[in-house]
Amino acid sequence: MHYDVLIIGQGISGTFLSHCLLKSNLSFLIIDDARPNAASRASSGVINPITGRRLVKTWMIEELMAYAIKSYRQIGEDLGIECIQETKMIDFFPTPQIRDAFLSRYEADKTFLNLPENENNLRGYFNYDFGYGEIRPVYLINIQPLISSFRKKMFAAGKLLEANFKATKLKVEEHKISYNDISADKLVFCDGMESFTNPWFKNLPFAPNKGEALIIEAKDFYAEDVFKKGISIVPLKNNLFWVGSTYEWKFTNDQPSKTFCKKTETLLNQWLKAPFKIISHFASVRPATLERRPFVGFHPVYKNIGILNGMGTKGCSLAPYFAHQLVQNIINRSPIQREADVLRFEKMLRRS
Ligand SMILES: Cc1cc2nc3c(=O)[nH]c(=O)nc-3n(C[C@H](O)[C@H](O)[C@H](O)COP(=O)(O)OP(=O)(O)OC[C@H]3O[C@@H](n4cnc5c(N)ncnc54)[C@H](O)[C@@H]3O)c2cc1C
């Protein structure tokens, strides 16, 4: 069977790439092996416009957020599920210095920052000493139901093959690729961490980043906002909450560690007033990049082999926007944003 595009991987990147191709009436097949520790399966699904201790706006956030809202609503309508919800992040100040930093940032630029009317109104739920600020709007993506319902729909339509893709079996010709009995005009890797060892793209400056998280159950807890104090608490459904995460650049394995579990449990015991129970604990590796920008576009030598990857800590906001750019590039060769275009590493890629 011949397709316009063969896609390897159905995390958040492969999901949006296929959704855009579907909307553009291009044919595709996804090959995905549903590995349980893929980054998208560990994600809390938060789109937070503000980053770091200096509380700066994240790269391109206005454009990315506007595009993400539209895309998650659209895919949610197509799947008959709610995929995006607006909320706010309650940012507890761990020290007086961080409180001062928030206040001076707020005075300088109020976009996305806010101060509560009454700093004491969360005392029934949390122990805290130095008050809190608010980041708003923040969006919560219902990422696990989104990925699994999209998968079911694609599988039922014969557009998804549940299998492990083996790069050694791929035949690349000038205008066509073939893989077993499948052929396509183009192939796009949306395979997350697997691209680090991919024969065509392994020379790219990836910088894997490990993150761990817990799912807790807390029955008497207030579940509307996202809460942050070093770690974040993100509401899921049915009294469940995602709690995490670490950002480790140096690690020896991708497994959950006892140290994280113990440390997080201690922190929650000091911070939360409601009792909670740990339901699960998991770890994953974010496909991050050295200069913290995604990798989007086609290989300079193997021009029908492409990539949509390097989403790092921000897959939920980057994937919809750059999937759209890549599909526009496929259809009418429109340029990919310079900072994300994989051709910025042309020399490295020519060596692969
Ligand atoms: C703990 C944690 C929390 C996070 N929280 C957030 C958050 O709140 N907000 C946010 O925006 N981002 C968050 N992220 C980052 C986000 O998860 C990633 O940026 C994003 O999931 C990357 O998606 P992806 O589709 O590119 O890759 P992946 O999710 O890794 O998907 C790759 C897919 O390819 C498949 N695959 C790989 N190799 C093969 C092969 N050879 N054959 C077949 N299939 C293959 C895998 O099974 C998988 O389904 C978090 C990450 C972690 C680890």
The ligand as an SDF file (V2000), in Angstrom:
LIG
                    3D

 53 58  0  0  0  0  0  0  0  0999 V2000
    7.4660   13.7080   33.7290 C   0  0  0  0  0  0  0  0  0  0  0  0
    7.1750   14.5670   32.5280 C   0  0  0  0  0  0  0  0  0  0  0  0
    6.2350   15.5850   32.6080 C   0  0  0  0  0  0  0  0  0  0  0  0
    5.9790   16.4000   31.4930 C   0  0  0  0  0  0  0  0  0  0  0  0
    5.0240   17.3770   31.5860 N   0  0  0  0  0  0  0  0  0  0  0  0
    4.7670   18.1670   30.5100 C   0  0  0  0  0  0  0  0  0  0  0  0
    3.7830   19.1790   30.5850 C   0  0  0  0  0  0  0  0  0  0  0  0
    3.1160   19.3720   31.6100 O   0  0  0  0  0  0  0  0  0  0  0  0
    3.5730   19.9650   29.4890 N   0  0  0  0  0  0  0  0  0  0  0  0
    4.2790   19.7710   28.3180 C   0  0  0  0  0  0  0  0  0  0  0  0
    4.0530   20.5240   27.3540 O   0  0  0  0  0  0  0  0  0  0  0  0
    5.2120   18.8030   28.2260 N   0  0  0  0  0  0  0  0  0  0  0  0
    5.4780   18.0000   29.2850 C   0  0  0  0  0  0  0  0  0  0  0  0
    6.4240   17.0300   29.1980 N   0  0  0  0  0  0  0  0  0  0  0  0
    7.1750   16.9020   27.9470 C   0  0  0  0  0  0  0  0  0  0  0  0
    6.3520   16.1570   26.9060 C   0  0  0  0  0  0  0  0  0  0  0  0
    5.9010   14.9800   27.4970 O   0  0  0  0  0  0  0  0  0  0  0  0
    7.1920   15.8760   25.6530 C   0  0  0  0  0  0  0  0  0  0  0  0
    7.6580   17.0820   25.1140 O   0  0  0  0  0  0  0  0  0  0  0  0
    6.3330   15.1910   24.5930 C   0  0  0  0  0  0  0  0  0  0  0  0
    5.5720   14.1730   25.1490 O   0  0  0  0  0  0  0  0  0  0  0  0
    7.1700   14.6070   23.4670 C   0  0  0  0  0  0  0  0  0  0  0  0
    6.2640   13.9670   22.6100 O   0  0  0  0  0  0  0  0  0  0  0  0
    6.7120   13.1730   21.3260 P   0  0  0  0  0  0  0  0  0  0  0  0
    5.4740   12.7480   20.6310 O   0  0  0  0  0  0  0  0  0  0  0  0
    7.6710   14.0170   20.5360 O   0  0  0  0  0  0  0  0  0  0  0  0
    7.5290   11.9000   21.8610 O   0  0  0  0  0  0  0  0  0  0  0  0
    6.9950   10.6440   22.7120 P   0  0  0  0  0  0  0  0  0  0  0  0
    5.9170   11.0150   23.6070 O   0  0  0  0  0  0  0  0  0  0  0  0
    8.1950    9.9940   23.2840 O   0  0  0  0  0  0  0  0  0  0  0  0
    6.3680    9.6750   21.6150 O   0  0  0  0  0  0  0  0  0  0  0  0
    7.1320    8.8500   20.7940 C   0  0  0  0  0  0  0  0  0  0  0  0
    6.2460    7.7190   20.2890 C   0  0  0  0  0  0  0  0  0  0  0  0
    6.9960    6.9660   19.3320 O   0  0  0  0  0  0  0  0  0  0  0  0
    6.8600    5.5980   19.5940 C   0  0  0  0  0  0  0  0  0  0  0  0
    8.0900    4.9490   19.0920 N   0  0  0  0  0  0  0  0  0  0  0  0
    9.3680    5.2630   19.4040 C   0  0  0  0  0  0  0  0  0  0  0  0
   10.2160    4.4850   18.7040 N   0  0  0  0  0  0  0  0  0  0  0  0
    9.4480    3.6540   17.9550 C   0  0  0  0  0  0  0  0  0  0  0  0
    9.7310    2.6100   17.0250 C   0  0  0  0  0  0  0  0  0  0  0  0
   10.9880    2.2410   16.7260 N   0  0  0  0  0  0  0  0  0  0  0  0
    8.7050    1.9550   16.4490 N   0  0  0  0  0  0  0  0  0  0  0  0
    7.4280    2.3030   16.7160 C   0  0  0  0  0  0  0  0  0  0  0  0
    7.0970    3.2880   17.5700 N   0  0  0  0  0  0  0  0  0  0  0  0
    8.0930    3.9530   18.1780 C   0  0  0  0  0  0  0  0  0  0  0  0
    6.6830    5.4860   21.1080 C   0  0  0  0  0  0  0  0  0  0  0  0
    6.0320    4.2860   21.4840 O   0  0  0  0  0  0  0  0  0  0  0  0
    5.8370    6.7260   21.3850 C   0  0  0  0  0  0  0  0  0  0  0  0
    4.4570    6.4320   21.2800 O   0  0  0  0  0  0  0  0  0  0  0  0
    6.6750   16.1790   30.2830 C   0  0  0  0  0  0  0  0  0  0  0  0
    7.5880   15.1220   30.1800 C   0  0  0  0  0  0  0  0  0  0  0  0
    7.8400   14.3090   31.2950 C   0  0  0  0  0  0  0  0  0  0  0  0
    8.8170   13.1820   31.1810 C   0  0  0  0  0  0  0  0  0  0  0  0
  1  2  1  0
  2  3  1  0
  2 52  2  0
  3  4  2  0
  4  5  1  0
  4 50  1  0
  5  6  2  0
  6  7  1  0
  6 13  1  0
  7  8  2  0
  7  9  1  0
  9 10  1  0
 10 11  2  0
 10 12  1  0
 12 13  2  0
 13 14  1  0
 14 15  1  0
 14 50  1  0
 15 16  1  0
 16 17  1  0
 16 18  1  0
 18 19  1  0
 18 20  1  0
 20 21  1  0
 20 22  1  0
 22 23  1  0
 23 24  1  0
 24 25  2  0
 24 26  1  0
 24 27  1  0
 27 28  1  0
 28 29  2  0
 28 30  1  0
 28 31  1  0
 31 32  1  0
 32 33  1  0
 33 34  1  0
 33 48  1  0
 34 35  1  0
 35 36  1  0
 35 46  1  0
 36 37  1  0
 36 45  1  0
 37 38  2  0
 38 39  1  0
 39 40  1  0
 39 45  2  0
 40 41  1  0
 40 42  2  0
 42 43  1  0
 43 44  2  0
 44 45  1  0
 46 47  1  0
 46 48  1  0
 48 49  1  0
 50 51  2  0
 51 52  1  0
 52 53  1  0
M  END
$$$$
